[in-house]
Amino acid sequence: MASNDLSKAEQNFTCFTKACIDFIKLPLIDILTDCVKPVDLYVKIKCSSVLMNGKNKLRPDQLKLCFHPPPLLPDYSKFDVTLLNTLIRNLCPSLKPTQGWGSAPNNTDTNIGDDIERLRLFRNNFYAHADSTEISDSDFNNLWKNLQSVIQRIETYTKTWSTTNYEQELTRIKGCRFGYDDRDKYKLLLEATLNVSKSEKLDEPDILITGEDRVVCGDSARFDAEVKRAQLSEWSITWQKKTDDITIKINTSDKKYKGSSRRQLVIQSVCKDDEAEYQAILSNGSKLNIISNIIYLQALGERPVFDVWDIVTDDGAITIEYRYKVSEHSPQVYQEEWTKNREALNRTPFKYLGGQLYSNYFTIKSPTLDDKGTYSCTVTNAVGSASKDVKFDVPFAHISTESKGVFGSMTILKSEVKSCPKLEGVEWQCSSDGNKFFRIDISTPHYHGSKQLAESPLLVISKTTFEDRLHYRLRVMNKIGRSFSNILYLDVKGSPPNITTSHETYFEKHSVKLIGKVFLYDNCNATTDVFWTKNGNEIDTLNSGGKYSKASIDDSSLTISDVNEHDAGSYQLTATNDVGSTQSDVIVLAIPEVCVKRLENCDGCLVFTALIQSIPAAYHAQWKVKGKDDDTFKPVDVNAKEYNGTSNSLPHPVLVVKQKEEIQKQHFYIQVDNFVGSSKTEISENAEILSETAFKTEGDNSSNIFNKNGSTIRFNELRRQIIKGLKQSDLQELKDSLEEKLQFYRQNFLIKKRLKTETAKKFN
């Protein structure tokens, strides 16, 4: 910088001149770059009649800077403020100031276009001081403060994509100290700018259009053209309309523009399609065309909207109550039309009422199935039309259930119902075959909680039984007619409990545990009660004095303490749920049952094996022997040579008789004991397997028939004698009967065996 010899006023002048010439163009460059990329500038200028031939026609020196055909690109940094302003003003319509280009913004106008216009005004205001090289402190401070305020808002607008810190640059300029050379330099630049500005204002013709740019739809718009410095006899005026990138020459003889003249354009019944940029073109037949300023016409108003739309019914009609309105600055509705199924409504006398302009109701009298369909109301104003539809039909219903349909539980059938007009009646129905349905009386206790309300019909079966295994549907009715829902079959699940039993004997405690396991399949109902019976009579476990344990749902086993002969009998577990009761297999507590199997070895010795069935389990077994002439039996000496291999050990005691002849000389039997009593099984010389002869405990009178008062009863011998006395026909009948019984027991055995295996797998 030069020496600091300038006065404070001259410093102010030089500082503000530098800001106007060097600084103000920085934000304008960024704004133009964002709006029009350099690669697109050539095409944009070429398509702009205003910049090529109009009143804002670019000068040759300006075209040389900015109008480069591809692939050449313009350098925006070489553009001065005047060129930048001209390009932004004519190529960036979205930045138009609130008051328009060329007009001073109001203090409340703070859009980016308003601040671009303020930057232009800063320069113009400064030009007023061009004859002097001084600006007072008060004027400078006001100008600088306003410039800072504008720059702060512009920086907020451009900060997302601009790399220049405008406020920092402005502060730097204000802090500079200028000398005479600086003052003279910027004074020359300012004079050059003023000369260019003056040269642009030659006495060439000019045209300006005026008129309201906001017109309510349906009204007329008028634009007047004012021509300066031209004789109209030598010039002609035409009008054009530009929408987006399409420019159309207006034919003022069209009906749409009735009333137009050379200096006036009239647009009749303005609508949304008339929104566009309008310009007047002044031409004299040569290539010189002067284009006016632009007025963007905004068609005010909105289509009507429906703010009330209700469907009501009474005894003999369906009525649509409706209302529509238009917003402020919108034209009124001039037409209302009703259709059915998109066709003009045939207004049969006395069938339809209302439906006229602003009547606000439309009534269908005595509706039937023929009246179903889509009814539409269309209302129209100068902006356009709005429609509202309603579809009248028979109701739609669909029923479903989330319940599993378990016996004894609550089942709920829900429904989804849609109806327009509103539902007027519902009825739950059921059928055994899915064809013939009957009304369900939901007032009975069995359906307590059911609802036939139009909003949400509900069928509640409070305690489901197998009698509820039916087909169900819902009958629904409205003013148009009736219909039926889908058919839902309710498959009620449930079965009595399942039972398996076993037993355990506890020798130390002298007790027996009858083990009962109660189990359920999938949707079986929960067990509600269990109890044991003896010989068909329920056991009172509570008052047994500790004799019996108490059976429960969680543990259904029964323990019998201090088992003795008085506990003999048939025991059975019963389990109950809502479906019914199940009885277990009978567990018989009795003296042991013994079967002896005979085997003769090749060396001539005989082997007898005792097979024992006993509940409670046997705790003792003893082989005994006596001579034919002896009166008493004595235990077999298992260590004797003639009985070598004999064993009294449970579960299968074995008797080995080395000499076959001993069987003919002596009598043998085995005695087996459990907590209930004892049993004896005798072996005779003639039997392979001898029948059992039961010897009960003392005090049991039934044992007397087994006492030997002369001879021992031999059941095999008795069987032979009975068979010999039968006729051949009776014998065959007996044989067939026995075979039939045997087949029955064999099948029953296999079934129980399979069930036991499946049960064991399930619990494992």
VOVEX-285597 format. One line per 8 residues: number of its first residue (from 1); their letters; for each residue x, y, z of C-alpha. Coordinates in steps of 0.5 Angstrom, whole numbers, plus 500, padded with zeros to 3 digits. Layout:
BEGIN
NUM	A	X,Y,Z  ...
//
This chain:
BEGIN
1	MASNDLSK	500,500,500  502,507,499  504,512,505  498,514,509  497,521,507  489,521,506  484,524,510  479,520,514
9	AEQNFTCF	474,522,509  478,520,503  480,513,507  472,512,507  471,513,500  477,508,498  475,503,503  468,503,500
17	TKACIDFI	470,503,493  474,497,494  468,494,497  463,495,491  468,494,486  472,488,488  468,485,494  461,485,492
25	KLPLIDIL	462,481,486  465,475,491  458,473,493  455,474,486  460,469,483  458,464,488  450,465,487  451,465,480
33	TDCVKPVD	455,458,480  450,455,484  444,457,480  448,456,473  454,452,472  459,455,467  458,449,463  451,451,462
41	LYVKIKCS	452,458,461  452,458,454  446,454,453  442,459,458  444,465,454  443,462,448  435,461,450  434,467,453
49	SVLMNGKN	431,472,448  432,478,453  439,477,454  440,476,446  436,481,443  431,484,449  432,490,453  437,487,457
57	KLRPDQLK	441,485,451  449,483,453  454,488,450  459,485,445  465,486,451  460,482,456  459,476,450  466,476,449
65	LCFHPPPL	467,474,457  461,469,458  458,467,451  463,461,450  461,455,446  463,448,448  468,446,450  470,453,452
73	LPDYSKFD	468,455,459  467,462,462  471,464,468  466,467,473  472,471,477  473,475,471  465,478,471  464,485,474
81	VTLLNTLI	458,486,478  454,489,473  455,483,468  454,478,474  447,482,476  445,482,469  446,474,469  443,473,475
89	RNLCPSLK	437,477,474  435,474,467  437,467,468  435,465,476  428,466,476  427,463,483  432,468,486  427,474,484
97	PTQGWGSA	426,479,490  420,480,494  418,486,491  421,484,484  428,486,480  429,494,480  425,495,486  428,497,493
105	PNNTDTNI	426,491,498  422,493,505  426,492,511  422,485,513  424,482,506  430,478,507  430,473,502  437,472,498
113	GDDIERLR	434,475,492  432,481,496  439,482,499  442,481,492  438,487,490  441,491,496  448,490,494  446,493,487
121	LFRNNFYA	443,499,491  449,500,495  453,501,489  448,506,486  448,510,492  455,510,492  455,513,485  452,519,488
129	HADSTEIS	459,521,491  462,519,485  464,527,484  467,527,490  473,523,493  470,523,500  465,520,505  464,522,512
137	DSDFNNLW	464,518,518  457,518,519  455,516,512  461,511,511  459,507,518  451,507,516  453,504,509  458,499,512
145	KNLQSVIQ	453,497,517  448,495,512  453,492,508  455,487,514  448,485,515  447,483,508  453,479,508  452,476,514
153	RIETYTKT	445,473,511  448,471,504  454,467,508  448,463,512  445,462,505  452,460,501  455,457,507  454,449,505
161	WSTTNYEQ	457,450,498  462,456,498  469,456,500  469,464,502  469,467,508  465,474,506  465,477,513  473,475,514
169	ELTRIKGC	474,478,507  470,485,509  473,486,516  480,485,512  478,490,507  476,495,513  483,494,516  487,496,510
177	RFGYDDRD	490,503,510  490,506,503  494,512,500  493,516,494  495,511,489  489,507,492  485,513,492  486,514,484
185	KYKLLLEA	486,507,482  479,506,485  477,513,483  479,511,475  475,504,476  469,508,479  469,513,473  469,507,468
193	TLNVSKSE	464,504,471  459,510,471  461,511,463  459,504,462  452,505,465  451,512,462  453,508,455  447,503,456
201	KLDEPDIL	442,509,457  442,511,449  436,513,446  433,507,444  426,504,445  424,501,451  417,497,453  415,496,460
209	ITGEDRVV	409,492,462  404,493,468  399,489,471  396,485,477  401,479,478  396,475,483  389,474,480  383,469,483
217	CGDSARFD	381,464,479  375,465,475  377,473,474  380,476,469  387,479,468  390,485,465  397,487,463  398,494,460
225	AEVKRAQL	404,495,455  408,502,456  412,504,450  418,509,451  422,513,445  418,510,439  413,511,435  408,506,435
233	SEWSITWQ	406,507,427  413,504,426  413,499,431  409,493,433  407,489,440  406,482,441  405,478,447  408,471,449
241	KKTDDITI	407,466,455  413,462,458  412,456,462  418,452,464  422,452,458  417,453,453  415,460,450  409,460,446
249	KINTSDKK	406,466,442  400,469,444  394,469,439  390,475,442  384,473,437  383,467,441  377,467,446  381,466,452
257	YKGSSRRQ	384,473,450  378,477,448  378,484,449  386,485,448  389,490,444  396,492,442  397,495,448  393,491,453
265	LVIQSVCK	393,483,454  386,481,457  386,474,460  379,471,461  377,467,467  384,465,469  385,458,471  391,454,474
273	DDEAEYQA	393,453,467  394,460,466  400,461,471  406,463,467  411,469,465  408,474,461  412,479,456  411,484,451
281	ILSNGSKL	415,484,445  417,491,441  419,490,434  420,494,428  420,489,422  428,488,423  432,484,427  431,488,433
289	NIISNIIY	426,486,438  426,489,445  423,485,450  419,488,456  420,486,463  417,479,466  410,479,470  409,472,473
297	LQALGERP	402,471,473  399,467,479  392,464,479  390,464,486  385,459,489  384,452,491  379,447,489  373,446,494
305	VFDVWDIV	374,441,499  369,436,503  369,438,510  362,434,512  361,427,510  356,423,514  351,417,512  345,416,516
313	TDDGAITI	339,412,516  332,412,518  326,407,517  325,408,510  331,412,507  339,412,507  341,420,507  348,422,505
321	EYRYKVSE	349,429,509  355,433,506  358,440,506  363,443,502  367,449,502  372,454,499  378,457,502  380,465,502
329	HSPQVYQE	381,468,495  378,462,492  372,462,487  365,459,489  362,453,487  358,453,481  356,446,479  354,440,483
337	EWTKNREA	353,433,480  351,426,483  353,419,479  352,412,481  358,407,478  361,413,475  354,414,470  349,420,471
345	LNRTPFKY	344,418,476  337,417,473  333,421,478  327,417,478  321,421,481  321,420,489  327,416,489  332,421,490
353	LGGQLYSN	331,427,494  337,433,495  343,433,491  343,440,488  348,446,489  349,447,496  343,443,499  348,439,503
361	YFTIKSPT	344,432,503  342,427,498  337,421,500  335,415,497  328,413,499  326,406,500  333,402,499  333,395,496
369	LDDKGTYS	339,391,493  338,395,486  341,401,490  347,398,491  353,401,488  358,407,488  355,414,489  359,420,487
377	CTVTNAVG	358,427,489  363,432,484  363,440,486  366,444,481  369,452,481  374,456,477  380,452,479  377,445,478
385	SASKDVKF	373,439,481  373,435,488  369,429,488  367,424,494  365,417,494  361,412,498  359,405,496  353,402,499
393	DVPFAHIS	353,394,499  350,389,503  354,388,509  361,383,509  362,379,515  368,374,517  368,370,523  374,367,527
401	TESKGVFG	377,364,533  383,364,537  380,359,542  382,351,541  375,349,542  377,345,548  372,341,552  370,344,558
409	SMTILKSE	373,351,557  371,358,554  370,358,547  370,365,543  368,367,536  370,374,534  367,377,528  370,383,523
417	VKSCPKLE	364,386,520  364,392,515  357,395,513  355,402,509  350,404,510  351,402,518  349,395,520  342,394,523
425	GVEWQCSS	342,387,525  346,381,526  344,374,528  349,368,530  347,361,527  349,354,528  348,348,524  350,340,525
433	DGNKFFRI	351,339,517  353,346,514  347,346,510  341,348,514  342,353,520  338,355,526  338,361,530  342,361,536
441	DISTPHYH	339,364,543  345,368,546  340,369,552  341,362,555  346,361,560  350,357,555  352,363,551  353,368,557
449	GSKQLAES	357,374,555  355,374,547  354,380,544  350,382,538  352,389,537  353,392,530  360,394,532  363,387,534
457	PLLVISKT	358,381,534  361,376,539  359,369,540  361,366,547  360,359,549  362,359,557  363,352,557  364,348,551
465	TFEDRLHY	362,341,550  362,336,545  354,338,543  358,345,541  361,341,535  357,345,530  358,349,524  357,357,525
473	RLRVMNKI	356,363,521  354,370,522  348,373,519  348,381,518  343,386,515  343,393,513  338,397,509  341,395,502
481	GRSFSNIL	340,387,504  343,381,508  349,377,507  352,371,511  359,370,514  364,365,512  362,358,516  367,356,521
489	YLDVKGSP	367,349,524  368,348,531  372,342,533  371,340,540  377,337,543  378,333,549  378,326,553  378,323,560
497	PNITTSHE	385,322,563  390,317,561  392,312,567  398,307,567  399,303,574  405,299,577  407,297,584  413,297,589
505	TYFEKHSV	413,293,595  418,295,601  420,289,605  423,293,611  417,298,612  412,292,610  408,296,605  406,296,598
513	KLIGKVFL	406,302,594  401,302,588  403,307,583  398,311,579  401,316,573  395,320,570  397,324,564  394,328,558
521	YDNCNATT	395,328,551  395,335,547  388,338,548  386,334,554  383,338,560  386,338,566  385,333,571  380,335,577
529	DVFWTKNG	380,329,582  383,322,583  381,317,588  383,309,589  377,304,591  378,297,594  373,292,591  369,298,588
537	NEIDTLNS	369,302,594  372,309,595  378,309,600  377,314,606  385,316,606  383,321,611  380,317,616  385,311,615
545	GGKYSKAS	389,313,621  395,313,617  394,306,614  393,309,607  397,315,604  393,321,601  392,321,593  393,327,590
553	IDDSSLTI	393,330,582  400,331,583  402,325,586  396,319,585  400,313,588  397,310,594  401,307,599  398,301,604
561	SDVNEHDA	402,301,610  403,294,615  400,290,609  396,284,612  391,279,610  386,284,611  388,288,605  387,283,600
569	GSYQLTAT	382,285,595  382,289,588  385,296,588  383,301,582  385,308,581  380,313,578  382,320,575  377,325,573
577	NDVGSTQS	377,331,568  371,335,565  370,330,560  369,324,564  373,319,568  378,313,567  379,307,571  386,304,571
585	DVIVLAIP	387,297,571  385,293,577  391,291,582  390,285,586  393,284,592  392,277,594  397,271,596  402,269,591
593	EVCVKRLE	400,265,585  405,259,583  406,255,576  411,250,576  415,248,570  418,241,569  424,239,565  427,232,564
601	NCDGCLVF	434,233,563  438,227,558  441,224,564  434,223,567  434,228,573  428,232,573  428,240,574  422,244,577
609	TALIQSIP	422,251,576  417,255,580  414,262,576  411,266,581  406,272,581  405,276,587  402,283,589  405,284,594
617	AAYHAQWK	412,281,592  413,275,595  419,275,601  420,267,602  419,261,598  421,254,601  421,247,597  418,241,602
625	VKGKDDDT	418,234,601  415,228,605  414,220,604  408,217,601  407,214,608  409,220,612  404,225,615  408,231,615
633	FKPVDVNA	412,235,610  419,237,611  424,242,608  428,240,602  435,239,604  438,243,598  445,241,600  443,233,599
641	KEYNGTSN	446,230,593  439,227,591  437,235,590  444,238,588  442,244,584  436,246,588  435,253,590  429,257,594
649	SLPHPVLV	432,263,592  427,268,589  424,270,584  425,263,581  426,257,586  428,251,583  427,244,585  432,238,582
657	VKQKEEIQ	431,231,583  436,227,581  433,220,581  426,220,577  424,215,581  423,219,587  417,223,584  414,216,585
665	KQHFYIQV	416,215,592  415,222,595  411,228,595  413,235,593  410,242,594  413,249,594  410,254,599  411,262,597
673	DNFVGSSK	409,267,602  407,275,602  404,280,606  397,277,605  398,270,606  402,264,603  400,259,597  402,252,596
681	TEISENAE	403,248,590  404,241,590  408,236,584  405,229,583  408,224,579  403,224,573  403,232,572  408,236,568
689	ILSETAFK	405,242,571  401,241,577  395,246,579  396,250,584  393,248,591  392,255,595  393,254,602  391,261,606
697	TEGDNSSN	393,263,612  390,260,619  383,263,620  381,263,613  375,257,612  376,257,605  383,253,606  379,247,609
705	IFNKNGST	377,244,602  385,244,601  386,240,608  388,233,607  383,228,610  384,222,606  387,224,599  390,231,596
713	IRFNELRR	386,234,591  390,233,584  387,238,579  390,235,573  386,229,575  380,232,576  380,236,569  381,229,566
721	QIIKGLKQ	375,226,569  371,232,567  373,231,560  372,224,560  365,225,562  363,230,556  359,228,550  363,229,543
729	SDLQELKD	359,235,541  360,238,548  367,237,548  367,241,541  363,247,544  368,247,550  374,247,546  371,253,541
737	SLEEKLQF	369,257,547  376,256,550  380,258,544  375,264,543  377,266,550  384,265,549  384,269,543  381,275,546
745	YRQNFLIK	386,275,552  392,274,547  389,280,544  388,284,550  395,282,553  398,285,546  394,291,547  396,293,554
753	KRLKTETA	403,291,552  404,296,547  400,301,551  405,300,556  411,301,552  408,307,549  407,310,555  414,309,558
761	KKFN	417,312,552  412,318,553  415,319,560  422,318,558
//
